[in-house]
Amino acid sequence: MYNLSDLETFIAVVENKGVLAAAREQRLSPATVSHRLSKLERELATVLVFRDSRRVRLSPAGEIFYTRVGAIMEALHDAEHSIGARSSSVSGLLRVTMPPWIFSKYVMPRLNELEQAYPELKLDFLITDHFVNVVDDAQDVAIRVGQLNDSGLLSRKIVNNKRILCAAPSYIKKYGMPKSLAQLSEHYWVCLPWQRQLKLFDEQGKTHTFNARTRFTISNSDNMTQAAIAGHGIAIKSMIAIHEDIKNGILVEVMPGVMAQDDAPVWFLRPQNSLTTRKTDVFYDFMKSLFLSCE
């Protein structure tokens, strides 16, 4: 029968993407790692990992087994730690997806603090503005901005946030500051692809929808900010993403209060059936600390 060491070795192979790297991490010989993996597959009567000379890839059965066993092993280690039976720091792999502007503006400048506090914690970042299915794409944590749909994910709010309209002074100087929705609809916009349909309030509080007039769209929120700063058009941005630019006059707010859906909190999400572990709690606390000045 397989044992805990075999399971830990299997997890190490997956998270290190190979037998040699797993052997280095576990301070074992590659032959021992391969033996443990083969033993586990033999006991389970299934192939967990497809492997060749360059890489390993989980089989469908291996995907399921890794997801369930990884969470169980993590919970076991946390339980051992809580009663003083395990003195090691937070460790293992945490897969996290988040928008580019949160990673570049908030996470990256302070990532060294997390690395120094938890040197055995490994982070795999998927940085994108596109929607990521947390379960299908095997992410442990998702950082999202805006109103949540009923996705079945466990959620904790990190910080409140509002979206605003903004533009560069150079753009306003060239095209003028809009004073009404009619004028606003004639302006140029820099948008993410899914922001091209705008819902805005008029002076009487009625909602109007119109399509943004764009010369181009950009699929990356950081690059979109740079396009706005360069004077290419009006942008919809999170206030906490650009508050320094507003403060320093690099961007100016356009028609405050006109957005119909401006409430956009930052959320910490994880799969419904995932176990609470020390590494997810540590990462939540880290993310929460990044936005203390925004509260």
Secondary structure by P-SEA (a helix, b strand, c coil): cccaaaaaaaaaaaaaccaaaaaaaacccaaaaaaaaaaaaaaacccccccccccccccaaaaaaaaaaaaaaaaaaaaaaaacccccccccbbbbbbcaaaaaccccccaaaaaaacccbbbbbbccccccccccccccbbbbccccccccbbbbbcccbbbbbbbcaaaaaaccccccaaaaaabbbbcccccccccccccccbbbbbbbbcccccccaaaaaaaaaaccccccccccccaaaaaaccccccccccccccbbbbbbbbcccccccaaaaaaaaaaaaaccccc
